[in-house]
Amino acid sequence: MVGQETTGRRLAVVLWSALAVEVVGLVGTFVLGDTTALVPEYGSTLLLMCAMLLAITLAVLPIVVAVLKQRNAWNSTAIWRAVGSWILAIALLVMLVRAGGGSWVVWCAVAMAASWTATVLCTFGPTELPIQPSRAAAAIAVVALVVAACGSCSGPYTDYPGVWTASKDAASLTLTGQSQPGQGGQYTLQVGTCTEQGTWDFDHPQMSTSVQMWLHREGAGECIPGRPAIQVHIVGGNRAAPVIALPGLRLTKQ
């Protein structure tokens, strides 16, 4: 009996410690996760990361459920911990969709590892473990889900008119016009001593949720060799400083 009480107290300390690590991981996740970042319109990294995290989460679910069902006693501590882990997994999936990749993913992994470790310990530990750490973990997971859901979304960028410049002022693109939302206007492209002018408009019909645009070139003065129309799309940055791509150039909005 004394040995079981000692083991229970040790497990309680471990569970509170795991909860502390989980909180630290969540703080790092939400501090470093930039939900204003613009996801590249032609990148598949985000989709792969979402698929991997979801696959890992779903792979562990049957194991947790099976272990919980096979126990004779009602283990409310393990159930609370399992619920908290799943809510946390959903919150971090939402965060992954909103923020894309980045260094915050490491903190995300730390939080998930601590959560799953505590879930397993509760599942295999004695049923008389204190329930407070598990309830606290479930409450923190709900808060994380709310914070992730309420954050700004890194969706498509549509405010193209303005001045875009390349590094070291090697090139600049000025987009003017757009008398009505969704319409284009005039552009001026300068690359070194070369100046090119023409019209621009949005890609219609849009075949995806991304917002692309085209530069329709006029005359013979082409600063960038290529076709009569150049496709422009977001390749990164954030809403404060988005980055677009032209052949051989990366331009940031000023």
ZATI-301686 format. One record per residue (C-alpha): residue in three letters; x, y, z. Coordinates in steps of 0.25 Angstrom, whole numbers, padded with zeros to 4 digits, always signed. Last residue first. Layout:
// residues N
ALAXYZ;...
// end
This chain:
// residues 254
GLN+0028+0195-0199;LYS+0024+0182-0205;THR+0035+0172-0207;LEU+0040+0167-0220;ARG+0047+0154-0224;LEU+0053+0153-0238;GLY+0058+0143-0248;PRO+0045+0142-0255;LEU+0035+0150-0246;ALA+0032+0145-0232;ILE+0024+0153-0221;VAL+0027+0155-0207;PRO+0018+0161-0196;ALA+0023+0171-0186;ALA+0012+0174-0176;ARG+0003+0163-0180;ASN+0015+0153-0178;GLY+0026+0148-0187;GLY+0025+0137-0197;VAL+0024+0133-0211;ILE+0011+0141-0215;HIS+0008+0140-0230;VAL+0011+0148-0243;GLN+0009+0142-0257;ILE+0016+0149-0269;ALA+0009+0152-0282;PRO+0015+0154-0295;ARG+0025+0142-0293;GLY+0039+0143-0289;PRO+0051+0153-0288;ILE+0050+0162-0276;CYS+0052+0177-0278;GLU+0043+0176-0290;GLY+0043+0189-0299;ALA+0036+0184-0311;GLY+0022+0189-0308;GLU+0012+0185-0298;ARG+0013+0174-0287;HIS+0001+0168-0280;LEU+0005+0166-0266;TRP-0003+0155-0260;MET-0009+0153-0246;GLN-0011+0141-0237;VAL-0020+0140-0225;SER-0020+0126-0219;THR-0033+0119-0215;SER-0032+0111-0227;MET-0035+0111-0242;GLN-0038+0126-0243;PRO-0045+0129-0255;HIS-0039+0139-0257;ASP-0025+0143-0253;PHE-0025+0157-0248;ASP-0021+0169-0257;TRP-0009+0176-0261;THR-0006+0186-0272;GLY+0007+0190-0279;GLN+0020+0198-0277;GLU+0035+0194-0277;THR+0047+0202-0273;CYS+0061+0197-0275;THR+0073+0204-0267;GLY+0074+0194-0256;VAL+0060+0186-0257;GLN+0049+0196-0256;LEU+0034+0191-0258;THR+0023+0200-0259;TYR+0009+0195-0258;GLN-0005+0200-0262;GLY-0019+0195-0256;GLY-0026+0182-0251;GLN-0040+0179-0246;GLY-0044+0172-0234;PRO-0049+0184-0226;GLN-0052+0196-0236;SER-0043+0207-0241;GLN-0031+0197-0240;GLY-0021+0207-0245;THR-0006+0206-0242;LEU+0004+0195-0240;THR+0019+0200-0239;LEU+0029+0189-0240;SER+0044+0191-0236;ALA+0057+0185-0240;ALA+0071+0184-0234;ASP+0068+0193-0222;LYS+0078+0185-0214;SER+0067+0174-0212;ALA+0055+0175-0221;THR+0044+0186-0220;TRP+0029+0186-0221;VAL+0022+0199-0221;GLY+0006+0199-0220;PRO-0006+0192-0225;TYR-0006+0177-0221;ASP-0015+0177-0209;THR-0020+0163-0212;TYR-0012+0154-0203;PRO-0017+0140-0201;GLY-0019+0134-0187;SER-0010+0134-0175;CYS-0021+0134-0165;SER-0022+0143-0153;GLY-0023+0136-0140;CYS-0037+0133-0134;ALA-0036+0118-0137;ALA-0022+0116-0131;VAL-0026+0124-0118;VAL-0039+0116-0117;LEU-0032+0103-0119;ALA-0021+0107-0109;VAL-0031+0111-0098;VAL-0038+0097-0100;ALA-0024+0090-0099;ILE-0022+0098-0086;ALA-0035+0093-0080;ALA-0032+0079-0084;ALA-0018+0080-0078;ALA-0024+0086-0065;ARG-0034+0074-0064;SER-0023+0064-0066;PRO-0014+0071-0055;GLN-0026+0072-0045;ILE-0030+0057-0046;PRO-0020+0052-0035;LEU-0016+0037-0038;GLU-0026+0027-0032;THR-0027+0019-0045;PRO-0013+0014-0044;GLY-0004+0017-0056;PHE-0005+0011-0070;THR-0015+0021-0076;CYS-0010+0033-0068;LEU+0005+0030-0072;VAL+0000+0028-0087;THR-0007+0042-0086;ALA+0004+0049-0079;THR+0014+0044-0090;TRP+0004+0048-0101;SER+0003+0063-0095;ALA+0018+0064-0094;ALA+0020+0059-0108;MET+0010+0069-0113;ALA+0015+0081-0106;VAL+0030+0078-0111;ALA+0025+0075-0125;CYS+0018+0089-0125;TRP+0031+0095-0120;VAL+0038+0089-0132;VAL+0027+0094-0141;TRP+0030+0108-0136;SER+0043+0109-0144;GLY+0034+0110-0157;GLY+0024+0104-0166;GLY+0010+0109-0169;ALA+0003+0119-0159;ARG-0011+0117-0161;VAL-0012+0103-0166;LEU-0002+0099-0155;MET-0009+0106-0145;VAL-0022+0099-0148;LEU-0014+0086-0147;LEU-0009+0090-0134;ALA-0023+0093-0128;ILE-0028+0079-0133;ALA-0016+0072-0126;LEU-0019+0080-0114;ILE-0033+0076-0114;TRP-0028+0061-0116;SER-0018+0062-0104;GLY-0028+0068-0095;VAL-0039+0057-0097;ALA-0028+0047-0095;ARG-0024+0054-0082;TRP-0038+0054-0077;ILE-0040+0040-0080;ALA-0027+0036-0073;THR-0031+0043-0061;SER-0045+0037-0061;ASN-0040+0023-0061;TRP-0053+0014-0059;ALA-0047+0001-0054;ASN-0046-0011-0062;ARG-0037-0006-0073;GLN-0038-0011-0087;LYS-0046+0000-0092;LEU-0036+0011-0088;VAL-0025+0002-0095;ALA-0033+0001-0108;VAL-0036+0016-0108;VAL-0022+0020-0107;ILE-0017+0010-0117;PRO-0028+0014-0127;LEU-0024+0029-0126;VAL-0009+0027-0128;ALA-0010+0026-0143;LEU-0020+0037-0144;THR-0011+0047-0138;ILE+0001+0042-0147;ALA-0007+0043-0160;LEU-0012+0057-0156;LEU+0002+0062-0153;MET+0007+0056-0166;ALA-0005+0061-0175;CYS-0003+0075-0169;MET+0012+0075-0172;LEU+0009+0070-0186;LEU-0001+0081-0189;LEU+0008+0092-0184;THR+0020+0087-0192;SER+0012+0087-0205;GLY+0016+0100-0210;TYR+0010+0108-0222;GLU+0002+0119-0215;PRO+0013+0121-0204;VAL+0007+0123-0191;LEU+0006+0137-0186;ALA+0011+0139-0172;THR+0001+0147-0163;THR-0001+0135-0154;ASP+0013+0135-0150;GLY+0016+0124-0140;LEU+0027+0128-0131;VAL+0019+0133-0119;PHE+0008+0123-0121;THR+0017+0111-0122;GLY+0027+0115-0112;VAL+0015+0118-0102;LEU+0010+0104-0106;GLY+0023+0097-0103;VAL+0024+0104-0089;VAL+0010+0100-0086;GLU+0013+0085-0090;VAL+0026+0085-0082;ALA+0018+0090-0070;LEU+0007+0079-0072;ALA+0018+0069-0073;SER+0023+0073-0059;TRP+0010+0073-0053;LEU+0008+0058-0059;VAL+0022+0055-0054;VAL+0019+0060-0040;ALA+0006+0052-0040;LEU+0014+0040-0044;ARG+0023+0041-0032;ARG+0011+0043-0023;GLY+0004+0030-0029;THR+0017+0022-0028;THR+0019+0026-0013;GLU+0004+0023-0010;GLN+0006+0009-0017;GLY+0018+0006-0009;VAL+0011+0010+0004;MET+0000+0000+0000;
// end
